[in-house]
Amino acid sequence: MPNPAAALVEAPAQPRASAWGDAVQDEARLRLAEMDIRWLRNVGLAGWFAVLWGHGYRFGFTPVWCVYLAGVVYGIWAHLNAARTPRIRRAALVTTFGDPILAAMICLVTGGIGSILYPFFYFTQMSVAFRFGVRESVWIAGFNTLLTVIIFFVEPLYVGEARHSTALALGTAIFLLLFAGFMGALLAKWARAHVRQLLEQAQKLREAGERYQAILRRFAQVQEEERRNISGELHDRMSGHLFFLRQGLEQCMSRGTDRPGLDEKLKELAATVRACTHDVRSIMNELRPTVLDELGFVEAASEYLARQAESSPFRLVQRIDPALRSWRSRQDAMLFRLLQEALLNVQKHAQAGNVEVVFERRGAEVVLRISDDGRGFDPERVPVGHYGLMTMRERAEAVGGRLYVESGRGWRGTRIEVRMPAEAA
């Protein structure tokens, strides 16, 4: 079958959204990242105090402690704002640039690029990977590099050999900063890829759960339909016979010694009993053809299709490979049910004039194909509540087979193929 289209189509991937203020940014993830980063910021500010005090910066109205006090105020604001603001994206953007500016100010008053607090820039770099993504990590690396250069020229410099050493320190600081930015970008990319995989797996699990529930509903529906059909068949076929038997027995009892009339009536009752037996066997054969167990799928399908050809509103043609007459499989019952389900769908929905059933061997597989020239449908948009196609797919996949559907709206017709390994036994 050319270009078979599966009925279940994978949803197209969503385009990547830029993190800077894009309305489709995942706010829940961004809020969670910002809540975690605020605690890291608080720990960093507490560490600043210990480091400054330990290196001899005593309390007083000095640039160091003024900058530190400004950092504490900024940290309190960022902490409260992250917990309360409904615009978490705006708050994240502010702290994304606010953190490196604060780091630049404290480095400026504690030794420039040689400051013991300069590594705080690495925190600001890595935090972007948690908040946003690869592109944003690269941008912040450039912003931090710019701040480092500003610190280099603003902070008082020594001359001569000391100047050469300071320039080397600048190059080293920029290298480490860019390296941290590169690592942050890789971390962001790695995290996004794994998060995407987890989301895809979660989506597949949800879809599998929904399919499982739909199959359970379908099986329950099929069970009720089978019971209703059996009830209707028994009523239509057996009630008349049983009524005739009861009436005949009453007449026999009332005839008394009228022997000739009694013999004639008993003959009629015997014929009715034979008709009942025939109908019971017919109903049993429709539920589970005995020939399916005795002679296999090919003979059962041939017999079933012959009966359908006599009663169906469409012209039914069967083409069965003679070489498969002796082919047997434990999946005969599954194939037979798929054939029944496919023809039932044709009768219900297709309004077809011609139907062809083909069973053939193709390489290492056997193929059952049901084609009609009736009203097609869109396999990608099966109406809710119509589980026939999904049930057929699950039946085929449960035994290692595959189901393919080719159809379209209008009157192009429908072609269904079931393929399974020919060596299945």
C-alpha positions as CSV (number, residue, x, y, z in Angstrom):
1,M,0.0,0.0,0.0
2,P,1.6,3.3,-1.0
3,N,2.4,5.7,1.8
4,P,0.1,4.3,4.5
5,A,-0.9,6.9,7.0
6,A,-1.2,6.0,10.6
7,A,-4.4,7.0,12.4
8,L,-2.5,8.4,15.3
9,V,-0.3,11.4,14.3
10,E,2.4,12.8,16.5
11,A,1.7,16.4,17.5
12,P,4.0,19.0,15.8
13,A,6.8,20.4,17.9
14,Q,6.2,23.8,19.3
15,P,8.6,26.6,18.1
16,R,11.2,27.7,20.6
17,A,10.3,30.8,22.4
18,S,12.8,33.5,23.4
19,A,13.0,33.9,27.1
20,W,13.2,37.7,27.2
21,G,9.6,38.7,27.9
22,D,8.0,36.2,25.6
23,A,4.4,35.6,26.5
24,V,4.7,31.8,26.0
25,Q,7.6,31.4,28.5
26,D,6.9,28.8,31.1
27,E,6.1,31.0,34.0
28,A,5.7,28.1,36.5
29,R,9.2,26.9,35.7
30,L,10.6,30.4,35.9
31,R,8.9,31.1,39.2
32,L,10.4,27.9,40.7
33,A,13.9,28.8,39.5
34,E,13.6,32.3,40.9
35,M,12.4,31.0,44.3
36,D,15.5,28.7,44.4
37,I,17.9,31.4,43.3
38,R,16.7,33.9,46.0
39,W,17.9,31.5,48.7
40,L,21.3,31.1,47.0
41,R,21.5,34.9,46.9
42,N,20.7,35.1,50.6
43,V,23.4,32.6,51.4
44,G,25.8,34.6,49.2
45,L,25.1,37.8,51.1
46,A,25.6,36.1,54.4
47,G,29.0,34.8,53.1
48,W,29.9,38.3,52.0
49,F,29.6,39.5,55.5
50,A,31.8,36.7,56.9
51,V,34.4,37.2,54.2
52,L,34.5,41.0,54.6
53,W,34.8,40.8,58.3
54,G,37.4,38.1,58.1
55,H,39.6,40.2,55.8
56,G,39.6,43.2,58.1
57,Y,36.8,45.4,56.8
58,R,35.5,46.8,60.1
59,F,32.1,48.4,60.4
60,G,31.8,52.0,59.4
61,F,30.6,54.5,56.9
62,T,32.9,53.2,54.2
63,P,32.2,52.3,50.5
64,V,32.5,48.6,51.3
65,W,29.8,48.6,53.9
66,C,27.6,51.0,52.0
67,V,27.7,48.7,49.0
68,Y,27.0,45.7,51.2
69,L,24.0,47.5,52.9
70,A,22.7,48.3,49.4
71,G,23.1,44.6,48.6
72,V,21.1,43.5,51.6
73,V,18.3,45.9,50.8
74,Y,18.3,44.6,47.2
75,G,18.4,41.0,48.4
76,I,15.3,41.6,50.7
77,W,13.4,43.2,47.9
78,A,14.3,40.4,45.5
79,H,13.3,37.8,48.0
80,L,9.9,39.3,48.7
81,N,9.2,40.3,45.1
82,A,9.8,36.7,43.9
83,A,7.3,35.4,46.3
84,R,4.6,38.0,45.7
85,T,4.8,39.4,42.2
86,P,2.3,38.1,39.6
87,R,4.8,39.2,36.9
88,I,7.6,36.8,37.6
89,R,9.2,37.2,34.2
90,R,9.8,40.9,34.8
91,A,11.2,40.2,38.3
92,A,13.5,37.5,36.8
93,L,14.8,40.0,34.2
94,V,15.5,42.6,36.9
95,T,17.5,40.2,39.1
96,T,19.3,38.7,36.1
97,F,20.9,42.1,35.5
98,G,20.8,43.3,39.1
99,D,22.9,40.4,40.5
100,P,26.0,41.1,38.2
101,I,25.7,44.9,38.8
102,L,25.8,44.2,42.6
103,A,28.8,41.9,42.1
104,A,30.6,44.6,40.1
105,M,30.0,47.2,42.8
106,I,31.4,45.0,45.6
107,C,34.4,44.0,43.5
108,L,35.1,47.6,42.7
109,V,35.5,48.6,46.3
110,T,37.3,45.4,47.5
111,G,40.1,45.1,45.0
112,G,38.7,45.1,41.5
113,I,39.1,42.0,39.4
114,G,41.4,40.6,42.0
115,S,38.7,40.9,44.7
116,I,38.0,37.8,46.8
117,L,34.4,38.3,45.9
118,Y,34.9,38.3,42.1
119,P,33.8,34.6,41.8
120,F,30.3,35.8,42.6
121,F,30.1,36.7,38.9
122,Y,30.1,32.9,38.3
123,F,26.9,32.6,40.4
124,T,25.2,35.3,38.3
125,Q,26.3,33.5,35.2
126,M,25.1,30.1,36.2
127,S,21.8,31.4,37.6
128,V,20.8,32.5,34.1
129,A,21.0,28.9,32.9
130,F,18.4,28.0,35.6
131,R,16.2,30.9,34.7
132,F,16.3,30.9,30.9
133,G,18.4,29.2,28.2
134,V,21.5,29.0,26.0
135,R,21.1,32.3,24.2
136,E,20.5,34.2,27.3
137,S,23.5,32.6,29.1
138,V,25.7,33.9,26.2
139,W,24.2,37.4,26.5
140,I,24.8,37.6,30.2
141,A,28.4,36.3,29.7
142,G,29.0,39.3,27.4
143,F,27.3,41.7,30.0
144,N,29.5,40.3,32.8
145,T,32.6,40.7,30.6
146,L,31.7,44.3,30.0
147,L,31.3,44.9,33.7
148,T,34.7,43.3,34.3
149,V,36.4,45.6,31.8
150,I,34.7,48.6,33.5
151,I,36.0,47.5,36.9
152,F,39.5,47.1,35.4
153,F,39.6,50.7,34.2
154,V,37.7,52.4,37.1
155,E,39.5,50.7,39.9
156,P,42.8,52.4,40.7
157,L,45.7,50.8,38.8
158,Y,49.3,50.4,39.5
159,V,52.0,51.3,36.9
160,G,54.9,49.4,35.4
161,E,55.2,45.8,36.1
162,A,52.2,45.9,38.3
163,R,50.2,47.1,35.3
164,H,51.3,44.2,33.2
165,S,50.3,41.8,36.0
166,T,46.9,43.5,36.3
167,A,46.3,43.2,32.5
168,L,47.2,39.5,32.7
169,A,44.7,39.2,35.6
170,L,42.1,40.9,33.4
171,G,42.6,38.4,30.6
172,T,42.5,35.5,33.1
173,A,39.3,36.8,34.6
174,I,37.6,37.3,31.2
175,F,38.7,33.8,30.2
176,L,37.2,32.2,33.3
177,L,34.1,34.3,33.0
178,L,33.5,33.3,29.4
179,F,34.3,29.7,30.3
180,A,31.7,29.9,33.1
181,G,29.3,31.3,30.5
182,F,30.0,28.4,28.1
183,M,29.4,25.9,30.9
184,G,26.2,27.7,31.8
185,A,25.0,27.5,28.2
186,L,25.8,23.8,28.1
187,L,24.0,23.3,31.4
188,A,21.0,25.1,30.1
189,K,21.0,23.1,26.9
190,W,21.4,19.8,28.7
191,A,18.6,20.7,31.2
192,R,16.2,21.8,28.4
193,A,16.8,18.6,26.5
194,H,16.2,16.4,29.5
195,V,13.2,18.4,30.6
196,R,11.8,18.1,27.1
197,Q,12.3,14.3,27.2
198,L,10.6,14.1,30.5
199,L,7.7,16.1,29.3
200,E,7.4,14.0,26.2
201,Q,7.5,10.8,28.2
202,A,4.9,12.2,30.6
203,Q,2.7,13.2,27.6
204,K,3.1,9.7,26.2
205,L,2.2,8.2,29.5
206,R,-0.9,10.4,29.7
207,E,-1.9,9.4,26.2
208,A,-1.3,5.7,26.9
209,G,-3.5,6.1,30.0
210,E,-6.2,7.8,28.0
211,R,-6.0,5.1,25.3
212,Y,-6.1,2.4,28.0
213,Q,-9.2,4.0,29.5
214,A,-10.8,4.4,26.0
215,I,-10.0,0.7,25.3
216,L,-11.6,-0.4,28.5
217,R,-14.7,1.7,27.7
218,R,-14.7,0.2,24.2
219,F,-14.4,-3.3,25.4
220,A,-17.2,-2.7,27.9
221,Q,-19.3,-1.2,25.1
222,V,-18.5,-4.2,22.8
223,Q,-19.5,-6.6,25.5
224,E,-22.8,-4.9,26.0
225,E,-23.4,-4.8,22.2
226,E,-22.6,-8.5,22.0
227,R,-25.0,-9.2,24.8
228,R,-27.7,-7.1,23.2
229,N,-27.1,-8.8,19.8
230,I,-27.3,-12.3,21.4
231,S,-30.4,-11.3,23.2
232,G,-32.0,-10.0,20.0
233,E,-30.9,-13.1,18.0
234,L,-32.3,-15.4,20.6
235,H,-35.6,-13.5,20.8
236,D,-36.0,-13.3,17.0
237,R,-35.0,-16.8,16.2
238,M,-36.0,-18.8,19.2
239,S,-39.2,-17.2,20.5
240,G,-41.3,-18.2,17.5
241,H,-40.0,-21.8,17.6
242,L,-40.6,-22.1,21.4
243,F,-44.1,-20.6,21.1
244,F,-44.9,-23.1,18.3
245,L,-43.5,-26.0,20.4
246,R,-45.6,-25.0,23.4
247,Q,-48.7,-24.6,21.3
248,G,-48.1,-28.0,19.6
249,L,-47.7,-29.8,22.9
250,E,-50.9,-28.3,24.2
251,Q,-52.7,-29.5,21.0
252,C,-51.2,-33.0,21.3
253,M,-52.5,-33.2,24.9
254,S,-55.9,-32.1,23.8
255,R,-56.2,-34.7,20.9
256,G,-56.4,-37.7,23.2
257,T,-56.7,-40.8,21.1
258,D,-56.7,-39.1,17.7
259,R,-53.6,-41.0,16.6
260,P,-53.3,-39.9,12.9
261,G,-53.5,-36.2,13.9
262,L,-51.1,-36.7,16.8
263,D,-48.5,-38.2,14.5
264,E,-48.7,-35.4,12.1
265,K,-48.4,-32.8,14.9
266,L,-45.3,-34.6,16.3
267,K,-43.6,-34.5,12.9
268,E,-44.1,-30.7,12.9
269,L,-42.7,-30.4,16.4
270,A,-39.7,-32.5,15.4
271,A,-39.0,-30.1,12.5
272,T,-39.3,-27.2,14.8
273,V,-36.8,-28.8,17.2
274,R,-34.4,-29.3,14.3
275,A,-34.8,-25.6,13.3
276,C,-34.0,-24.6,16.9
277,T,-30.9,-26.7,16.9
278,H,-29.8,-25.2,13.6
279,D,-30.4,-21.6,14.8
280,V,-28.5,-22.3,18.1
281,R,-25.5,-23.7,16.1
282,S,-25.7,-20.7,13.8
283,I,-25.6,-18.2,16.7
284,M,-22.7,-20.1,18.3
285,N,-20.8,-20.1,15.0
286,E,-21.2,-16.4,14.6
287,L,-19.8,-15.9,18.2
288,R,-16.9,-18.3,17.7
289,P,-16.7,-20.2,14.4
290,T,-15.8,-23.8,15.0
291,V,-14.0,-23.9,11.7
292,L,-11.6,-21.2,13.1
293,D,-10.3,-23.7,15.6
294,E,-10.4,-26.7,13.3
295,L,-9.1,-25.4,10.0
296,G,-7.7,-21.9,10.8
297,F,-8.2,-18.3,9.7
298,V,-8.3,-18.8,5.9
299,E,-11.2,-21.3,6.0
300,A,-13.1,-19.4,8.6
301,A,-12.6,-16.1,6.7
302,S,-13.7,-17.7,3.4
303,E,-16.9,-19.1,5.0
304,Y,-17.6,-15.8,6.8
305,L,-17.1,-13.7,3.6
306,A,-19.3,-16.1,1.6
307,R,-22.2,-15.5,4.1
308,Q,-21.5,-11.7,4.1
309,A,-21.6,-11.6,0.3
310,E,-25.1,-13.0,0.3
311,S,-26.5,-10.4,2.8
312,S,-24.3,-7.3,2.4
313,P,-25.5,-4.2,0.5
314,F,-22.2,-4.0,-1.4
315,R,-20.4,-6.3,-3.8
316,L,-17.8,-8.3,-1.8
317,V,-14.8,-9.8,-3.5
318,Q,-12.2,-12.0,-1.7
319,R,-8.7,-12.7,-2.9
320,I,-6.9,-15.2,-0.7
321,D,-3.5,-16.6,-1.6
322,P,-3.9,-20.3,-2.2
323,A,-0.5,-20.9,-0.7
324,L,-1.9,-19.7,2.7
325,R,-4.7,-22.2,2.9
326,S,-2.6,-24.4,5.2
327,W,-1.1,-21.4,7.1
328,R,-2.0,-21.5,10.8
329,S,-1.2,-19.1,13.7
330,R,-2.2,-18.6,17.2
331,Q,-3.3,-15.2,16.0
332,D,-6.1,-16.6,13.8
333,A,-8.8,-15.3,16.2
334,M,-7.3,-11.8,16.3
335,L,-7.2,-11.6,12.5
336,F,-10.7,-12.9,12.3
337,R,-12.0,-10.3,14.8
338,L,-10.1,-7.5,12.8
339,L,-11.8,-8.7,9.6
340,Q,-15.2,-8.6,11.4
341,E,-14.6,-5.2,12.8
342,A,-13.4,-3.8,9.5
343,L,-16.5,-5.1,7.6
344,L,-18.8,-3.9,10.3
345,N,-17.3,-0.4,10.0
346,V,-17.8,-0.5,6.2
347,Q,-21.5,-1.4,6.7
348,K,-22.0,1.3,9.3
349,H,-20.2,4.2,7.8
350,A,-18.7,3.7,4.3
351,Q,-21.8,3.6,2.1
352,A,-19.6,1.6,-0.3
353,G,-20.6,-0.2,-3.5
354,N,-17.6,-2.5,-3.7
355,V,-15.4,-4.1,-1.0
356,E,-12.3,-6.2,-1.6
357,V,-10.7,-8.4,1.0
358,V,-7.1,-9.6,0.3
359,F,-5.1,-12.0,2.3
360,E,-1.6,-12.6,1.0
361,R,2.0,-13.2,1.9
362,R,4.5,-10.4,1.4
363,G,8.1,-11.3,2.2
364,A,8.3,-12.3,5.8
365,E,4.8,-11.0,6.6
366,V,1.3,-11.9,6.0
367,V,-1.0,-9.0,5.0
368,L,-4.8,-8.7,5.5
369,R,-6.2,-5.8,3.4
370,I,-9.8,-4.5,3.4
371,S,-10.5,-1.9,0.7
372,D,-13.7,-0.1,-0.1
373,D,-14.8,2.6,-2.5
374,G,-17.2,4.3,-0.1
375,R,-17.1,7.5,1.9
376,G,-13.7,8.1,3.3
377,F,-12.7,9.9,6.5
378,D,-9.8,11.7,8.0
379,P,-7.7,9.2,10.1
380,E,-6.3,12.1,12.1
381,R,-9.7,13.3,13.3
382,V,-11.7,10.4,14.4
383,P,-14.8,11.6,16.3
384,V,-14.9,11.2,20.0
385,G,-16.7,8.0,21.0
386,H,-15.6,6.1,17.8
387,Y,-13.1,3.5,19.1
388,G,-13.3,0.9,16.4
389,L,-10.1,2.0,14.7
390,M,-8.3,2.3,18.0
391,T,-9.4,-1.1,19.1
392,M,-8.2,-2.6,15.8
393,R,-4.8,-1.0,16.2
394,E,-4.5,-2.2,19.8
395,R,-5.5,-5.8,18.8
396,A,-2.8,-5.8,16.0
397,E,0.0,-4.3,18.2
398,A,-0.8,-6.7,21.1
399,V,0.3,-9.7,18.9
400,G,3.3,-7.9,17.3
401,G,1.4,-6.7,14.2
402,R,0.9,-3.3,12.7
403,L,-2.2,-1.5,11.4
404,Y,-2.1,1.0,8.6
405,V,-5.0,3.2,7.4
406,E,-5.2,5.1,4.2
407,S,-8.3,7.3,3.6
408,G,-9.6,10.8,3.0
409,R,-12.7,12.9,3.1
410,G,-15.2,12.6,0.3
411,W,-15.5,9.4,-1.7
412,R,-11.9,8.3,-2.1
413,G,-12.6,5.1,-0.1
414,T,-10.6,3.5,2.7
415,R,-7.9,0.9,2.8
416,I,-6.9,-0.9,6.0
417,E,-3.9,-3.2,6.2
418,V,-2.9,-5.5,9.0
419,R,0.6,-6.8,8.8
420,M,2.1,-9.5,11.0
421,P,5.0,-11.9,10.9
422,A,4.3,-14.9,8.7
423,E,6.2,-17.2,11.0
424,A,3.9,-16.5,14.0
425,A,2.8,-19.8,15.4
